[in-house]
Amino acid sequence: MQEIFDLKLDLSSLDEFQWDSDEVTIGEKTINDVSGKKDFEKEGKSTAETFIRELVQNTLDAKLPGPSKVAQLKLEVIHFNSPLEKKIYQKFVNDRIYKRLIKCGNINDDYKFTYKALKASDFNTYGLDGILTSDHSNWNKYVFRTGNPNLSKGRDADGGRNLGKLATWKCSKLWMVFVRSKISKPNEETRFMGRCMKNGYSKIDGKNKLREPHEYFVKNEIRNKVAVDPALEKCLKNFFKSPRDEYGTDFLFPEFHAFNIKELIPFAIKNWFCPITEGDLEIKIEDTNINKNNIREVTKKCFSEEIFEGVNQEMMDFVINTRAGLSDINIDMELLDIPDRELTNFSEDYFDLKGYSLKEIATKLNQGSHLKLTVPVKIDHKDGPIHDEFYVAIKMRSERKGLATCGMMMRKNQILWDESKKSIFTREAKYLKDIMVAVISTKSELNKLLSNFEESSHLVFNSESFTGEAEYDVKNAKFILKLFRNVSNRLINLIFAEDENENKDLLSQFFSLKFKQKKKEKKIIEEDDHVEDVVKESPEIDIDIPPSKKHIYSQDQVGDKLVINSINNEEICGKKIKIEFGIKKRGNTDAFVKVDEFDFNLLNQTDISFYSGCSIDNSSRQQTSIEIFVEDTSFTLELKGIKKAYSHKSRYTLI
């Protein structure tokens, strides 16, 4: 019976589809697309959390306008169990890509398919629309680009650099995704393509060429022929196990392996409770629906504040109310210009306290009042100044359990968790207990400016990696970021420093300006209740110390470029050199250990933009190293695409 049914299934529309990648000649200068494989996982962030953060952000960024258009996202695991289903699966995940993935080290040569995929479908969205040849079209950015240093044009988006999608591809063991998207602009059609990210360049047997890491599942090797005809749609309906009748996009991740899909539920609530509660988003994960009507019930059932560091229903209500303009005390801050010197504290003169004294505000806060401060800013835009504002809110928890300060910093719908710890949790606020703090920007122009500071993980800002120089005055932008980061601490310091009410002793357990001093290291001998400090002396070392390594090149860091110029030295001519690169960050002891792939990656992100006096062995490329053959008495090497905020180091080995 299976064979009879098999004959009725027409898969001929897939015969002209195949996996395709570009080729480059070994030794040629290569121009790599920005970014490559990057798991986007920071310390304390699971694969499930990074996945749902990025996937939902993409959905919200593509949401159709209007309050009645609720963005919907549905996730389910699908299995290809029957012989027929496996045959369909292998038409897409075929033998060619299987062999290439083995060669690149993505999978072992004995890898067996699980025939399991994760499908994510969004509705009430634009889909991946736009002109196919436009760099700024949503289709082009998702399917062809693995990052864009320029932000998205047009729609007010949480994302924009097109890098976070890589955090979703990681859920596939093969780093693979198939995309089906129904759109209305520039014309109504359904589009389809597959995309796969290999581990890096691979040598082509018998050729002096490398195959690029980016693989595309396309028809007749034509990458802009993506419109789906009725025959192909029948095959896609079997592969995606559903039709696509409404505008929006289906993402199918084959060989899904990274987490249990149920793990996504609490992370969806933690990161997206605002748009869900406000009625802009609904998420269905297998058989669990999360919407504005039941989010409190699902939260109570699936969410644990112990796991999520003090984020509970009260904290979520506090943030939602602040965004809605609901508070007990509303005060304003005056508009500040860029000061001649850094303001370490704000006096009472900087605020319009609406008739309250600082003592009264402190008392009301301790009684449970919700305080909201409006902070105006003037944005120096290329088209003229723009006035905008953000909000700082403070509230004590209803039950005093001695919990650490819980802070949230939000840009539009995105919560920057690491920024909250670096900004809100520092200085004054970290000495308080049972206090909730929120710093929130909901205004479109301020959101856009701040996004130019945001790291691709969407967890933290980087003040030295501003990408909006073409639109904004950089000095003004950095001052606004400093306000966004620091006003909450300054306000807390002002209010509680002036508190003289009868709860002064109570407040002392919440607030202190005593800082611990580092203890000097000492050696202690304990014997028969006798304690004696002993001076720790370094022993004399009597060995022959080898001579220091000769410097064969100098290194200069200019913006996003790293330039290496050799010191004229005939000794290195005709020799092969391996150069390793590292990044020195504050607190790191070794610049060459565990270099973040997104910060520096010679395979996909960092480009060798110029070289002379040497040749490049591209087949030897690794994430942080390259081998060169010196052909002259001096050489020059220029790397483009480095993080200018960091100090880049290098070292060499003669091979």
N, C-alpha and C positions, 0 to 999 in steps of 0.2 A: 504493500500500500504506500509506503514511503516513496518508493521509486516512481510510482504513478503520479503522486502529488508533486514530486520533484520536477518531473517533466513539464508540469503546468506552470512552474515558476520561471518567468523569463528574466534572466539576469544579464541579457545581452547589452543592456544600456551601460553596464559597468565595464565592458570589454575594453573600451578606449581609455579607461582611468588607470593611472599608475603613479607610484611614488617617484618624485623627481626632485633633484637638488642641483644647485649650481656647482661649477668646478672652477678652481683657480690654479694657476701654474705655481709650482714650488719655487720660492725665491722672489716671486712678485710681491709688490706692496699690496696688501689687502686692506679693504675698507669694510670693517665689520659693522653690522647693525648694533645699535646701543643695547647693552645688556645681553646676558645669556642665561644659563641655568642659575637660578637663585631661589632658594627655598623660602626666603622672606621670613624665616623663623627667627625671632629674637629670643633671648633667654626668658623662659617662663611662658612662651607662646607655643601651643601645640599645632601640629599640622592641621587638625580639624578647625581650630580657631582661625588660622591664617586663611584657610580655604573659604570659610563662610564669610569672613570679613571682605575678601576681595570679590567673591561671587555676588554678594548682595550689593556691594558698591556699584558693580557694573550694571546690575538691574536698575538701581535707583537713578544712575546717571542717564539711562535710556528711557526713563518713565515718560509716558505720554502726558502732556499738560492737562491741568484741570483737576479739581477735587474729586470728581467722580471716577477718575482713572486711577484705581489703586494698583500699584505695581505688584504683580504676583510672581512668586518663584516656587517651583515644584521640583523636589529632588526625590529620586528613587533609584534603587539598585535593580538592574535588569540582568537576566541570565540567558545565555544561548545554550540550551541543553540538548535539544534534539539534533539529529544529523543534519537536517535541513537548516536549522538555525546556525549551526556551526559552519556550514558551507557559506551562508550569507556573511557571517562574521569574517571568514577567511578571504572573502572577496575584497574586503576593506583593509584588514590587518593581514596583508599577504606575505608571500615568501620573500619578495624583494626587500621589504622594509625589515622583516625578521632577520635576514642575513646582515643587513647594514647595522642594525642595532647590536648584534653580536660582535661585529667587527669593531664598533666604537666602544664596546664595554658597557653599554646600557643594560644588557642582560647577558647571562652566561650561555654558552653554546648548548647546554642541555635544558634550557628554559622550556617549560610546558605551559601552554595557554590555559588560563582559568575560565575563559569565556564569560567573564563577569565585567559589567560596565556600570558606571554611575552616569545617570542622565539628569541634567539640570535644564529646566525649561522655564523661560520667563514669558509673561503675558502683560498686555497693556503697556508695551514698550515700543520704541521705534524700530527695534531690531538693529542689525548691523547694516545700516543704510549708507547712502552717499555715493558719489561718483567713484567708480572703480579705480580710476587713474589718479585720484586726488590723495595726496599724502594725509590730508586731514579728515578723510571719510572714515567713518567708524568701521566699515568693512576692512579697509586697507590697514588701519592701525591694529586691528585685532588679528587678522589672518597673516599679514605679511611682515609687520614690524614687531620686534621684541623690545620696543621701548622708543620713546621720542623725547628728547630733551626739551622740546617745546610743548606747552600745554595744549589741550584740546581747544579748538576754536568753537565759539557759538554757545552751546548749552552750559548752564551753570552746573558744573559737575564736582562731585567729591574727588574723583580721580582725575586723570588727564594725561599722565605721562605714559600710559599704556604698558606699565611694567608689572602691575599686580596680577595680571592674568597668569603669569608664570607660577604664582602660588597655587593656582587652581590646577594647572597642568600636572603639578607634582603628584596629584592623587592617582594618576595613571602610572603604572610601573614602567610604561614605555614613554612617558612624557608626551602623550599623544591626545589629540582632541579632534573630533569631527563636528563641523558646524553646519547647521541648517537654519536659515534665517528668512522670514517673510517680511518684506518691507513695502513701503508705499512711495519712497523717494530715492532716486529721481524718477522712478516708475515702479509700478507694482509688479513684484516678482518674488520668487523664492530662490535663494542662493545656497550653494553647497560647496564645501571644500574640507579636506583633512590637513592637519598640520602636526608635525612631530619635531621635537628637539633632541638631537643626539648629543653625546658628551663632548663633541668637538670635531675638528677637522679630521678626516681619515684619508690615507693614501690610497689612490686608485691603482690596482695591480697593473703593471706593464706601462704605466704612464708617469710622466713627470708632473702629475697633477694631484690636487687634494680635492676631496668632496666636502662641501660646506656642511655645517651642522643642521641647517634648516631644510627639512624635507616637506614636500607638499603633495597631497593626493589630488591630482588634477587630470583633466581630460586632454589627451593629445599634447601634453606638456605645455598647454596654454593656460596661463594662470588668471587671465581675466575672462575666461569663458566659464562662468559659474552659475548661469541661470539654469534652473531645474525644469526639464520638460516632463510631460505626463508619464512617460515610460520610466524615467529615473525616479520620479516621485513614488512610484509603486515599490521600487527597490528600497528607497529610503524609509518608506512607511514600515517595511519589514525590519530594517536595521534599527531605526529609532523606536520601533514598536508603538508608533502612534503617527497620525497625520499631523500636518502643520497647516491649520486653516486660519488661525488668527495671526495678527502681527506680533512679532517677537522672535526669539531665538531658542533653539535646542542645542545644547552642548553635550556630546557623548564622549566620555572618557573611558576607553577600553582598558582592560586589565586593571580595574580599580582595586586598590590594595591598602591605602594609607591609614584608614581608620574605620571604625564602625559608624555607619551613617547616623545612628541614634546619638552619637557624641556631638553632633552638630546642634542639637536642640538648645542646650544651655548656652552655648557660645553665640547662637543666633540672638537669644534674649539679651545676653550681656552686651553685645555690640550694637544691636539694632532695636532696642526697646523704644527709642524715641520715634522713629518713623512708623513702627508698628502701632504704638499707642495713639499716635496722631492721625492714624488712618491712611497713611501713604503707602503702606507695605503689608503684604500678607505672605507668609511662608508656609509651605506644606512639606514636611520631611517624612517620607513614607506615609504612615497613616495619622501623623500628628499635625493638626492645623494650628497656626499661631496667627491671631489677628487681634484687632483692637478690642473685640468683645470678650475674648477668652485669655488674653495674655496674662492677666493676674492669676488665673486658675492654673495655667501651664507653668508659670513661674513658681508658684507654690509647690507644684508637683515635681518639677524637673530641675530647679535651680537651688544652688547652695551658696550662701554668702560666705561660708567658711572657705570654700574653694576659690571664690572670686574676691577675696581680700576686702570684705566690708561692703561690697555692692549688694544691696538688698532692696526690697520693695520700697522702703522709706527713702533710700537714696535715689532710686529711679523716679519716684513721685516728686522729689525735690527738684530734680533736673527738668522733668516735664513741666512742672509749674513755673520754673524760671523761664523756660522757652516760651511759655504761654503768657508771660507777663504777670503771673499771679504771685504776689509777695505781700508781706505785712509792712515793711519799711522800704521806701524807695528813695535813694539819694543819688546825687549826680556828682561827677568829677568835672573839673574845668578842662577845657581844651588846652593841651600842652603843646608847645613848640619844642623842637629839638634843643635840649639844654646845652650850654657850653661845657658843662661837666656832668658826670653821672649823678643822678639824684638817688642817694642811698635811702632816704626816707621822705615821706610826704607828710607835710604838716596839715593841720586842720584847715588852713587857708586854701588848700587845693580842692576842697569839697563844698558842695551845697548840701548841708545836712538836713534841710527842710524843717528847721526849727528844733531838731533834736540836739541834745548835747552828747558828747562821746560817752559820758557816763550812762545816760539813758539808753543809748544803743547797746552798750555792753550788757546792761541789765536785761533788756528785752531779748537779746540773743540767748542769755542764760535761761530765760523763761520760755524759750522755744520759738521765738519769732523768726520769720524768714526775711533776711535782708538782701536787697538787690541794688547793686551800684551800676549806673550807666556810665560808660567811659567813651566820650566822643574822640574821634581821630580825624585828622585831615590827611587824605591820601594825595600825594603829589603824582598825578597821572600825566602822561605825555599830552593828553588833550585838555588838561586843566585840573585844578584841585577838586577832589570829591570828598564830601563829608559823610562819615559813616560812624558806626558805634559798635561796641561789644558790651557784654554784661559779666559782672562778677557777683556771685551769690554765696551767702554764708548762712548756715543753719546748724544748730546743735541737734543731735539725735534725741528722740523722745525718751529713750532709755539710756542712762549713763552706765555703760559697761566697761569704760576704759579702753574703747576701741581706738586704733590709730586713726589719724586724719584720713578721710576718704575724699579724694579729689578727682574731678573730671575736667579735662580740657577738650572742647569740641569745636570743630570747624564744620559748619553746616550739620550734617548727620554723622560725621566721622569722629569717633572718640580717639584721641591720641594718648594711649595708655602710658607709654614711656615718658611722654612730655609731662603728663600729670605728676609723675614721680620726680622728674628733674626740676619742675617749676613749682607746683603747688606744694609738694612735700618738703621743699627745702626751707632753710632759715626758720622764720617764725612758726609757720604752720606745722612743722614736724614735731613741735613740742606740745601741741594741743591734742587732747583726746576727745573722742565722741563728736567731732566737728565734721560737717560736710561742706565742701567747697566746689563750686562750679564756675568755670570760665568759658563763656559761650559766645561764638560769633554766628549769627544767622543771616547777616547781610551779604549780598552777592559780591559786591566789589571788594570788601574786606576778606571774604572767603577766598576770592581769586588771588589777592595779593599774598595771603598767608600760604596758599598752596605752592607758591614759588619757593618757599623755604622747606616744604615738607619732604621728608625722605620717602622713598618708594614703598617702604613698609607701611606708611601712613600711621606710624607709631610715635614719631618725634620730628621736631623741626631741626634744621641745621642752618644756623645764622650765616655761615660762610659759604653756603652753596646756593645762593639766591640766583634764580634763573629768569627773573623778570626785568632785566636791565633795559630792554627795549621799550617797556611800557611805564615803568615806575622809577622814581628817584631812589637810588639804592640806600642812601643815608636815611632818608625819610622812612623807607620800608623797614630797615633794621631797627629804627627807633620804635615803630609801631609794634614790631615783634617783641621788643624788650618790654613795652607796656603790657602787652598781652600775657607775657610770662610773669611779670613781677608785681602787677598792681594788687593781686590778691594777697600776697605776703605783706606788702606795704600797708594795706588796709587793716589786716589782722593785727599787725604791730601797733598801728595807731589806736585802734579801738581798745585792745586789751591792755596796752601800756597805761592808758588813762583810767582804767577801771578802779574805782575806789569804793565800791558798794560793800554791803555786808557779806557778800560772797567772795571776798578777796582771798580768804584761805582756800576756798573751794577751787578758785581759779588757779591757784599756785600749782595745783597738780596738773592743770592743763597747759600751763604756759611758763616757760623759764628761759632766761637768756644766758644760763650758765653753759659754757662749752667745755667739754672734757679735753684736757691737755694730754698729748701723747706722752706716755711714760718712756723714760730713757731706759734703754736695754741694759740690764746688769745681771751678773751671775751671783747666785746666793748659795752659801754653804750652810746646811742645817745639821747640827749634831748635838744631842743631849740638851735640847731646848736652847741652844746657842745659835744665833743667826748672825752671819757676818757677810758684809758686802765685799766682794773681791773684784778688783779691777781686771777687766777682761783684756788680755794682751794678745796680739797676733804673734804666732810663732815665727821664728826666722825660717825662711825657706832657702835652702842651698842647692839650687838646680840651675842648669844652663837654660836660660830663656831664649827661645828662638827669635831671630830678628823679625821685626814687624813686616807685614806684607806690603809690597810696593803698591803705590797708587798708580794705576795705569789709565784712569780717566777721572774727569771731574763731572759733577752732576748738578744741574740747575733745574729748579721747579718754577715754571712761569705759567700762572693760571691753571688751565687744564692740560698743560703740556709738561713732560719730563724730558729734558735734553741732556744727553750724555756726549761729552767731547773727550776723546782720548788725549792723553799727554803724549806728545810726539816721542815715540819709543820704538826703535827698530826691533827690539827683542820680541815684540808680540806679533810682528808681521809674519803671516803664514801660519798662525796658530788659531786654534779654535777655543772660544771662550764661552762658558756658561754664565749668564748673568741672572741672578735671582733678585726679585723685588719684594719689598715689605712695606708695611705702613706702621708708623709710630703714632699710636694714640695715647692720650693721657691715661696713665695707670698701667699701660702694657709694659711688660719687662722685655719682651722679645718681639721686634717688628716683623719677624719672618715666620712666626707661628700662627696658624689658623687665620690667615688673611681672608676676610669676608669676600666671597665671590662677586658680590655686587659692587664692592668698593674697588676691586682690581681683578681683572680677568683677561689675560692675553688671548684666551680662546675665543671669546665672544664680545667683550666690551672694550678693552683697551687696544687701540690700533697703533701699529708701527707706521706712522705717517710719513717718515722720511729716514733714509739711511744713505751713507756714502763711505767709501773706503772699506766696506765689508759686505758680506752676503749673509742672508738669513736662512737658517735651516728651519723652515716652517714645520717640517715633520716632527721636530723636537719640542714644539711649543707645549707648554703646560700652563696651568692657571697663572703661576707667578714666576715663570722662568722662560728664557729663550737662549738658544745657542747661536753664536755668530762666528763666521770665519773671517779673520782679519786679512785683508788683501793689500793694505798699504801701511805706511809707517804711522798713520793716524786714521781715526774713523770717527764718524758722528752717527748717533742713533737718537731718533725723536719719537716719543710715545705720546699719543693724544687720547684724551678721554679719561684722565685720572681725576680723582676727587681733590679739588684744590683746597678743601678745608683741612686735609690731612698732610702730615709730613711723610713723604715717600723716601724709603731707603733702598739701597741696592748693595750687592756684594758679588764678587766674581770668583770663578774657578777656571784655571787653565786646564784644558782637556788634552 
